[in-house]
Amino acid sequence: MEESLVNPAPAGRKIPADGILLINPGEADMAVKTLAARGYARRGLFNARLIVNEARTRFVAGPAVGAPMAAMTLEHLIVLGAKRVIVYGWAGAVDHGVNCGDIVIPDKGLSGDGTSGHYLAPGDIPQPAPALSSKLEKLCRIMLPEAAVHRGAVWTNDAPYRETAALVEEYRRRGAIAVEMEFCALAAVAAFRGIELAAVFMVSDSLAGGRHESLIPEKNFRQRSRELAMGIIEASPRGFEQ
């Protein structure tokens, strides 16, 4: 692939190799406040937040909503030293067997975004690091034993307000079980830059039944999501070494 004329430049001190990228502002704000109170150091990071354990065991960054922003954030993290990244966010169900409140761990991406193609050769499919995804699945099953955990393809879409019934059906036929806005771009950047990346999404809403059903306004859903985000942070990186 042709070399770019513009590349991310390192700005600031190096960060640990292992970390978590939180997609949503709610989880990112909560994590930064919680970890800052524990003595983690705040750092600057483009348009996102970055907080680092000074023992150099992990970093937490975010938010990074949408494929372009997520890709740029990951590029900057990689320049600073990130080598293994767990992504946490929300997704919408498009498969009838996936319900609100379930967990989705992608094993490949179906690109409907405009960012991932800039990092992929024609015909390439965005994929996570398999071993890291399997460890993440085990962790989620332990942390949320009552939740259904699904592995499958996710569709990355840039325009959530243009997810029509025909488009949902098209991606469901192609094997998608859920839709979100960042995974393909992040997996493409990770592969292009040679780092490991895996993702987990809590299902916040559903398009599977031909209409939109959402848990996002519900306080219990948001609390559960933040608890899962903090659980992943607490487990990483030690939890992923096992």
Secondary structure as GFF3:
##gff-version 3
##sequence-region A 1 242
A	DSSP	beta_strand	18	22	.	.	.	ID=ss1
A	DSSP	alpha_helix	25	37	.	.	.	ID=ss2
A	DSSP	beta_strand	41	45	.	.	.	ID=ss3
A	DSSP	beta_strand	48	52	.	.	.	ID=ss4
A	DSSP	beta_strand	59	62	.	.	.	ID=ss5
A	DSSP	alpha_helix	67	80	.	.	.	ID=ss6
A	DSSP	beta_strand	84	93	.	.	.	ID=ss7
A	DSSP	beta_strand	103	112	.	.	.	ID=ss8
A	DSSP	three_ten_helix	116	118	.	.	.	ID=ss9
A	DSSP	alpha_helix	130	143	.	.	.	ID=ss10
A	DSSP	beta_strand	149	157	.	.	.	ID=ss11
A	DSSP	three_ten_helix	160	162	.	.	.	ID=ss12
A	DSSP	alpha_helix	165	173	.	.	.	ID=ss13
A	DSSP	beta_strand	176	180	.	.	.	ID=ss14
A	DSSP	alpha_helix	183	193	.	.	.	ID=ss15
A	DSSP	beta_strand	196	206	.	.	.	ID=ss16
A	DSSP	beta_strand	213	214	.	.	.	ID=ss17
A	DSSP	alpha_helix	219	235	.	.	.	ID=ss18
A	DSSP	alpha_helix	238	241	.	.	.	ID=ss19
###
